[in-house]
Amino acid sequence: MMERFQFWLPLAVLGFLALLTFWLEQTIQISGEKNGANLKEPDSIVENFLAISTDPAGVPRYRLSAARLKHYSDNRATLLELPALTQIHARQGELKVTAAQASVSPEGERVEFIGDVNLSRQATTSRPAMAMRTARLEVLPDKGLVSTRSPVTIEQTGMKVTANGLNLSVNSRVLKLTGRVKAQIQSPHRG
């Protein structure tokens, strides 16, 4: 008899804890509904958002702006409408990414741009301006990495390149195209 009791006691305790957990979850959801809280709604909305990241000396590294920022507490997601991320580099010039939407990871280490993504590089004395278009782009601002697995089109004066994806190191400006790559280069002597 004692052996059966020893066998069933841990199962009974686990069953009780499962019921207690279920009851607590239901109580919290009902309490949130009574208080008018909806965890699917944003807990904060910011219009005309602008954030600037600086290095330890206070020199701006990049700035992130958006028409609207929405933060959700249930999954700590941050969504941006009409975002623009500009990487500021004294020697290389600015590199700017814009899109219809973006999502920012909870710690801010990853920004994913979605829909009508455009990346542009300013012209410098040593190279022409460049424009890139794709449907989706992942940016790791602190690591200076940009990548996509979506088809991409890159254009600059006299050149058009298409590929199935890319990886870009923002600091070194080394661009690696992936998948099927096609380039059209126009001779500067043609009219």
Buried (B, 14 or more C-beta within 10 A) or exposed (E): EEEEEEEEEEEEEEEEEEEEEEEEEEEEEEEEEEEEEEEEEBEEEBEEBEBEBEEEEEEEBBBBBBEBBBBBEEEEBBBBBBBBBBBBBEEBBBBBBBBBBBBBEEEEEBBBBBEEBBBBBEEEEEBEEBEBBBBBBBBBBEEBBBBBBBBBEBBBEEEEBBBBBBBBEBEEBEBEBBEEBEEEEEEEEEE
